[in-house]
Amino acid sequence: MKNIIFFSDSPKTHTGGLKIINQFSNYINSINGFKSSIIYLEKKSVFKWIDSIKKKIGKKKKTFNGWKFRELKIQKNYKLNLDRESDFVILPEIFAHLAEDFLISSKIPYAIFVQNGYAIFSTNEYNKLSLAYRKAKFILSSSKDIDECISTVFPEFKNKILKVSLSVDSKKFNVNSKKSNLITYMPRKLFRHSELVVSFLQKLLPQTWSIKSIQNMPEKKVFEILSKSKIFLSFSELEGLGLPPIEAALAGNKVIGYTGEGGKEYWKKPIFTEIKNGDVKLFCKEVLKNLDNKRFVKKTIKQRKSLSLKYSTVNERKSIQNFLKNL
């Protein structure tokens, strides 16, 4: 029995990355001869307290060292007794530099799962980082943009890249539900940008239209609201492959905004309209231009079908099976 162990940060974060890891782990558990689990790491209480004090007194770090091994603990008292014969660990890129402490010294085989190519530099201790990527059996990537980031930073390891697919369950969206004059958005990391665009629009929109943020909503509620809205505003920034714009598109929304770089892989008209990062005025003009986009859902059936096939559960599971065959 091969045991695939995913490392992740705290489940309290509810990130898209953790959602993907859960999907992967759950599927691996359904395959004969394999089992999977997730180990959550978080800072020890004393270091959380120190960070809080530093923040209050305004003390800034002179250098960025990333997560430190001595500051971390494993949640729920999980005993980390790894076996080099039966266990295979998958580290997220934010923990890559910890490979030496957790795995390399004990000769535990592992892969690095890069979900965001712009988060590769998890530390400025570049020797530790290079060692982690050099000793990794594979480097998992889910988009062309991530491939390019890995190949740019570590060209000597590009032959280790193994592609995995991500999925969005289009069946969770009720595209046939009656659409409302509703614009949805997720502030993401660009709160100031979203705040400006929304403020402008609230002054310019007809009174029959409203805007709603879906940030931190339960998944079921997000699917329900996206199914009712007509336009989704994307504020993605430097992401490997942002899924919210795909979800919004599959729910029958016109998607306007930033690609986050990784989104360029699927950002095609007529569903998607790209806005140059920071162009608030053009952002608003494009939204206003699409308020009377009649029959949009029917006109984009073919493109939504293509998206749902590309990011299907079938493709995701095939890619996971291929990864497991290469262990």
C-alpha positions as a Python dict, from the first residue, in 0.01 Angstrom:
ca = {
    (1, 'M'): (0, 0, 0),
    (2, 'K'): (149, 331, -112),
    (3, 'N'): (68, 624, 114),
    (4, 'I'): (50, 969, -49),
    (5, 'I'): (81, 1244, 210),
    (6, 'F'): (3, 1607, 127),
    (7, 'F'): (146, 1885, 342),
    (8, 'S'): (-68, 2198, 369),
    (9, 'D'): (-106, 2511, 577),
    (10, 'S'): (-394, 2544, 820),
    (11, 'P'): (-740, 2432, 700),
    (12, 'K'): (-873, 2753, 859),
    (13, 'T'): (-749, 2940, 552),
    (14, 'H'): (-1012, 2783, 319),
    (15, 'T'): (-796, 2854, 16),
    (16, 'G'): (-855, 2730, -337),
    (17, 'G'): (-522, 2549, -311),
    (18, 'L'): (-641, 2348, -12),
    (19, 'K'): (-963, 2266, -196),
    (20, 'I'): (-757, 2116, -480),
    (21, 'I'): (-541, 1915, -239),
    (22, 'N'): (-856, 1774, -79),
    (23, 'Q'): (-993, 1670, -419),
    (24, 'F'): (-666, 1498, -508),
    (25, 'S'): (-637, 1321, -173),
    (26, 'N'): (-999, 1201, -175),
    (27, 'Y'): (-960, 1052, -522),
    (28, 'I'): (-632, 876, -436),
    (29, 'N'): (-810, 715, -140),
    (30, 'S'): (-1055, 555, -383),
    (31, 'I'): (-780, 383, -585),
    (32, 'N'): (-679, 28, -497),
    (33, 'G'): (-325, 3, -363),
    (34, 'F'): (-312, 366, -249),
    (35, 'K'): (-417, 571, 47),
    (36, 'S'): (-380, 941, 116),
    (37, 'S'): (-391, 1193, 397),
    (38, 'I'): (-324, 1562, 459),
    (39, 'I'): (-87, 1693, 723),
    (40, 'Y'): (-158, 2050, 831),
    (41, 'L'): (122, 2273, 952),
    (42, 'E'): (84, 2590, 1154),
    (43, 'K'): (299, 2819, 1365),
    (44, 'K'): (350, 2732, 1728),
    (45, 'S'): (155, 2958, 1964),
    (46, 'V'): (464, 3129, 2102),
    (47, 'F'): (577, 3235, 1754),
    (48, 'K'): (226, 3355, 1666),
    (49, 'W'): (244, 3568, 1980),
    (50, 'I'): (590, 3704, 1884),
    (51, 'D'): (465, 3790, 1534),
    (52, 'S'): (164, 3966, 1682),
    (53, 'I'): (383, 4175, 1915),
    (54, 'K'): (616, 4269, 1628),
    (55, 'K'): (318, 4375, 1421),
    (56, 'K'): (179, 4591, 1701),
    (57, 'I'): (507, 4774, 1759),
    (58, 'G'): (558, 4814, 1386),
    (59, 'K'): (877, 4612, 1368),
    (60, 'K'): (938, 4494, 1013),
    (61, 'K'): (1145, 4199, 903),
    (62, 'K'): (1469, 4299, 736),
    (63, 'T'): (1474, 3983, 528),
    (64, 'F'): (1216, 3728, 415),
    (65, 'N'): (1300, 3378, 534),
    (66, 'G'): (961, 3214, 488),
    (67, 'W'): (824, 2943, 716),
    (68, 'K'): (1086, 2818, 963),
    (69, 'F'): (1105, 2455, 1070),
    (70, 'R'): (1156, 2533, 1440),
    (71, 'E'): (847, 2756, 1446),
    (72, 'L'): (608, 2495, 1307),
    (73, 'K'): (391, 2229, 1458),
    (74, 'I'): (168, 1964, 1310),
    (75, 'Q'): (-200, 2010, 1382),
    (76, 'K'): (-414, 1761, 1574),
    (77, 'N'): (-111, 1587, 1722),
    (78, 'Y'): (-49, 1394, 1401),
    (79, 'K'): (261, 1177, 1449),
    (80, 'L'): (503, 1226, 1166),
    (81, 'N'): (651, 877, 1137),
    (82, 'L'): (739, 862, 769),
    (83, 'D'): (857, 547, 596),
    (84, 'R'): (1083, 576, 291),
    (85, 'E'): (942, 256, 138),
    (86, 'S'): (568, 317, 167),
    (87, 'D'): (529, 695, 199),
    (88, 'F'): (549, 961, -71),
    (89, 'V'): (510, 1324, 34),
    (90, 'I'): (376, 1615, -173),
    (91, 'L'): (494, 1955, -54),
    (92, 'P'): (326, 2278, -163),
    (93, 'E'): (568, 2533, -306),
    (94, 'I'): (532, 2751, 6),
    (95, 'F'): (693, 2472, 211),
    (96, 'A'): (949, 2359, -50),
    (97, 'H'): (1248, 2491, 145),
    (98, 'L'): (1150, 2272, 441),
    (99, 'A'): (1220, 1955, 241),
    (100, 'E'): (1566, 1922, 393),
    (101, 'D'): (1431, 1928, 750),
    (102, 'F'): (1126, 1708, 696),
    (103, 'L'): (1229, 1469, 420),
    (104, 'I'): (1574, 1481, 262),
    (105, 'S'): (1766, 1399, 579),
    (106, 'S'): (1546, 1088, 625),
    (107, 'K'): (1555, 999, 254),
    (108, 'I'): (1177, 1024, 220),
    (109, 'P'): (1074, 1055, -150),
    (110, 'Y'): (869, 1361, -237),
    (111, 'A'): (733, 1593, -506),
    (112, 'I'): (675, 1968, -497),
    (113, 'F'): (328, 2082, -603),
    (114, 'V'): (360, 2431, -749),
    (115, 'Q'): (9, 2577, -754),
    (116, 'N'): (141, 2929, -802),
    (117, 'G'): (458, 2993, -1000),
    (118, 'Y'): (492, 3333, -833),
    (119, 'A'): (516, 3169, -490),
    (120, 'I'): (823, 2961, -579),
    (121, 'F'): (1047, 3180, -365),
    (122, 'S'): (916, 3052, -33),
    (123, 'T'): (1241, 3173, 125),
    (124, 'N'): (1548, 3378, 40),
    (125, 'E'): (1768, 3091, 158),
    (126, 'Y'): (1830, 2998, -204),
    (127, 'N'): (2061, 2705, -131),
    (128, 'K'): (1787, 2529, 66),
    (129, 'L'): (1536, 2605, -208),
    (130, 'S'): (1760, 2477, -488),
    (131, 'L'): (1834, 2163, -289),
    (132, 'A'): (1462, 2100, -241),
    (133, 'Y'): (1389, 2120, -614),
    (134, 'R'): (1699, 1919, -704),
    (135, 'K'): (1607, 1632, -471),
    (136, 'A'): (1237, 1627, -564),
    (137, 'K'): (1130, 1333, -777),
    (138, 'F'): (872, 1547, -958),
    (139, 'I'): (754, 1905, -976),
    (140, 'L'): (377, 1908, -1022),
    (141, 'S'): (225, 2189, -1228),
    (142, 'S'): (-133, 2265, -1330),
    (143, 'S'): (-88, 2537, -1596),
    (144, 'K'): (135, 2665, -1876),
    (145, 'D'): (215, 2977, -1674),
    (146, 'I'): (339, 2765, -1383),
    (147, 'D'): (551, 2559, -1626),
    (148, 'E'): (710, 2879, -1754),
    (149, 'C'): (778, 3011, -1403),
    (150, 'I'): (947, 2685, -1300),
    (151, 'S'): (1150, 2670, -1623),
    (152, 'T'): (1258, 3033, -1579),
    (153, 'V'): (1376, 2994, -1219),
    (154, 'F'): (1499, 2635, -1240),
    (155, 'P'): (1573, 2559, -1609),
    (156, 'E'): (1791, 2268, -1499),
    (157, 'F'): (1489, 2094, -1345),
    (158, 'K'): (1228, 2152, -1618),
    (159, 'N'): (1246, 1785, -1715),
    (160, 'K'): (1096, 1705, -1373),
    (161, 'I'): (772, 1891, -1445),
    (162, 'L'): (470, 1663, -1444),
    (163, 'K'): (135, 1809, -1544),
    (164, 'V'): (-178, 1762, -1336),
    (165, 'S'): (-522, 1889, -1426),
    (166, 'L'): (-764, 2078, -1205),
    (167, 'S'): (-1139, 2037, -1215),
    (168, 'V'): (-1451, 2244, -1165),
    (169, 'D'): (-1780, 2059, -1132),
    (170, 'S'): (-2007, 2244, -1375),
    (171, 'K'): (-2306, 2038, -1253),
    (172, 'K'): (-2304, 2241, -933),
    (173, 'F'): (-2416, 2550, -1125),
    (174, 'N'): (-2775, 2600, -1228),
    (175, 'V'): (-2722, 2783, -1559),
    (176, 'N'): (-3093, 2758, -1633),
    (177, 'S'): (-3190, 2956, -1324),
    (178, 'K'): (-3333, 3301, -1382),
    (179, 'K'): (-3057, 3558, -1399),
    (180, 'S'): (-3075, 3875, -1191),
    (181, 'N'): (-2926, 4217, -1258),
    (182, 'L'): (-2644, 4118, -1030),
    (183, 'I'): (-2266, 4169, -1054),
    (184, 'T'): (-2047, 3945, -840),
    (185, 'Y'): (-1681, 3970, -749),
    (186, 'M'): (-1410, 3837, -518),
    (187, 'P'): (-1168, 4101, -384),
    (188, 'R'): (-889, 3841, -359),
    (189, 'K'): (-554, 4009, -284),
    (190, 'L'): (-641, 4330, -467),
    (191, 'F'): (-879, 4486, -217),
    (192, 'R'): (-791, 4845, -316),
    (193, 'H'): (-858, 4771, -685),
    (194, 'S'): (-1191, 4603, -614),
    (195, 'E'): (-1289, 4882, -377),
    (196, 'L'): (-1227, 5145, -646),
    (197, 'V'): (-1405, 4959, -925),
    (198, 'V'): (-1706, 4882, -707),
    (199, 'S'): (-1724, 5243, -581),
    (200, 'F'): (-1718, 5377, -937),
    (201, 'L'): (-1983, 5130, -1050),
    (202, 'Q'): (-2218, 5200, -760),
    (203, 'K'): (-2234, 5559, -883),
    (204, 'L'): (-2271, 5466, -1252),
    (205, 'L'): (-2499, 5161, -1249),
    (206, 'P'): (-2875, 5188, -1305),
    (207, 'Q'): (-3075, 5148, -984),
    (208, 'T'): (-3201, 4810, -1106),
    (209, 'W'): (-2849, 4662, -1072),
    (210, 'S'): (-2660, 4553, -761),
    (211, 'I'): (-2308, 4432, -674),
    (212, 'K'): (-2222, 4154, -431),
    (213, 'S'): (-1894, 4012, -299),
    (214, 'I'): (-1871, 3633, -268),
    (215, 'Q'): (-1556, 3641, -54),
    (216, 'N'): (-1555, 3392, 237),
    (217, 'M'): (-1898, 3253, 151),
    (218, 'P'): (-1969, 2879, 189),
    (219, 'E'): (-1914, 2695, -139),
    (220, 'K'): (-2281, 2605, -182),
    (221, 'K'): (-2380, 2972, -141),
    (222, 'V'): (-2114, 3081, -393),
    (223, 'F'): (-2252, 2840, -654),
    (224, 'E'): (-2605, 2965, -588),
    (225, 'I'): (-2516, 3336, -626),
    (226, 'L'): (-2294, 3284, -933),
    (227, 'S'): (-2582, 3100, -1099),
    (228, 'K'): (-2798, 3409, -1053),
    (229, 'S'): (-2547, 3680, -1144),
    (230, 'K'): (-2479, 3807, -1496),
    (231, 'I'): (-2131, 3959, -1465),
    (232, 'F'): (-1829, 3854, -1262),
    (233, 'L'): (-1541, 4092, -1188),
    (234, 'S'): (-1200, 3925, -1170),
    (235, 'F'): (-933, 4070, -942),
    (236, 'S'): (-684, 3785, -974),
    (237, 'E'): (-320, 3874, -917),
    (238, 'L'): (-18, 3660, -1007),
    (239, 'E'): (-189, 3326, -972),
    (240, 'G'): (-98, 2990, -1121),
    (241, 'L'): (-449, 2912, -1239),
    (242, 'G'): (-732, 3110, -1084),
    (243, 'L'): (-1045, 2894, -1059),
    (244, 'P'): (-1309, 3154, -952),
    (245, 'P'): (-1327, 3310, -1303),
    (246, 'I'): (-1377, 2960, -1450),
    (247, 'E'): (-1651, 2887, -1198),
    (248, 'A'): (-1820, 3218, -1280),
    (249, 'A'): (-1798, 3146, -1654),
    (250, 'L'): (-1949, 2798, -1614),
    (251, 'A'): (-2231, 2958, -1413),
    (252, 'G'): (-2319, 3169, -1719),
    (253, 'N'): (-2145, 3496, -1627),
    (254, 'K'): (-1966, 3743, -1848),
    (255, 'V'): (-1619, 3764, -1685),
    (256, 'I'): (-1437, 4097, -1691),
    (257, 'G'): (-1104, 4180, -1532),
    (258, 'Y'): (-753, 4058, -1462),
    (259, 'T'): (-624, 3723, -1582),
    (260, 'G'): (-382, 3682, -1292),
    (261, 'E'): (-137, 3563, -1562),
    (262, 'G'): (-232, 3196, -1522),
    (263, 'G'): (-581, 3274, -1649),
    (264, 'K'): (-445, 3360, -1994),
    (265, 'E'): (-468, 2988, -2065),
    (266, 'Y'): (-847, 3008, -2089),
    (267, 'W'): (-915, 3385, -2114),
    (268, 'K'): (-1091, 3398, -2452),
    (269, 'K'): (-1378, 3603, -2590),
    (270, 'P'): (-1674, 3629, -2579),
    (271, 'I'): (-1701, 3502, -2220),
    (272, 'F'): (-1380, 3667, -2097),
    (273, 'T'): (-1267, 4027, -2141),
    (274, 'E'): (-920, 4116, -2015),
    (275, 'I'): (-853, 4447, -1841),
    (276, 'K'): (-500, 4577, -1795),
    (277, 'N'): (-415, 4561, -1425),
    (278, 'G'): (-505, 4891, -1261),
    (279, 'D'): (-715, 5040, -1544),
    (280, 'V'): (-1015, 5119, -1327),
    (281, 'K'): (-1184, 5345, -1582),
    (282, 'L'): (-1172, 5088, -1863),
    (283, 'F'): (-1286, 4822, -1617),
    (284, 'C'): (-1602, 5021, -1545),
    (285, 'K'): (-1664, 5103, -1912),
    (286, 'E'): (-1653, 4735, -2004),
    (287, 'V'): (-1898, 4646, -1728),
    (288, 'L'): (-2144, 4916, -1836),
    (289, 'K'): (-2108, 4805, -2198),
    (290, 'N'): (-2220, 4453, -2105),
    (291, 'L'): (-2527, 4535, -1898),
    (292, 'D'): (-2758, 4471, -2194),
    (293, 'N'): (-2576, 4162, -2319),
    (294, 'K'): (-2893, 3978, -2418),
    (295, 'R'): (-2896, 3603, -2482),
    (296, 'F'): (-2538, 3584, -2349),
    (297, 'V'): (-2592, 3247, -2181),
    (298, 'K'): (-2729, 3089, -2498),
    (299, 'K'): (-2463, 3245, -2721),
    (300, 'T'): (-2180, 3104, -2510),
    (301, 'I'): (-2299, 2743, -2471),
    (302, 'K'): (-2022, 2606, -2693),
    (303, 'Q'): (-1745, 2791, -2509),
    (304, 'R'): (-1875, 2685, -2167),
    (305, 'K'): (-1889, 2325, -2287),
    (306, 'S'): (-1526, 2348, -2396),
    (307, 'L'): (-1428, 2491, -2055),
    (308, 'S'): (-1614, 2219, -1867),
    (309, 'L'): (-1438, 1948, -2070),
    (310, 'K'): (-1094, 2105, -2020),
    (311, 'Y'): (-1142, 2137, -1644),
    (312, 'S'): (-1336, 1815, -1595),
    (313, 'T'): (-1314, 1557, -1318),
    (314, 'V'): (-1223, 1299, -1584),
    (315, 'N'): (-912, 1494, -1690),
    (316, 'E'): (-816, 1562, -1330),
    (317, 'R'): (-836, 1195, -1238),
    (318, 'K'): (-645, 1083, -1547),
    (319, 'S'): (-362, 1321, -1455),
    (320, 'I'): (-355, 1188, -1098),
    (321, 'Q'): (-342, 831, -1227),
    (322, 'N'): (-53, 925, -1454),
    (323, 'F'): (132, 1079, -1158),
    (324, 'L'): (81, 765, -949),
    (325, 'K'): (212, 545, -1231),
    (326, 'N'): (534, 745, -1230),
    (327, 'L'): (606, 694, -860),
}
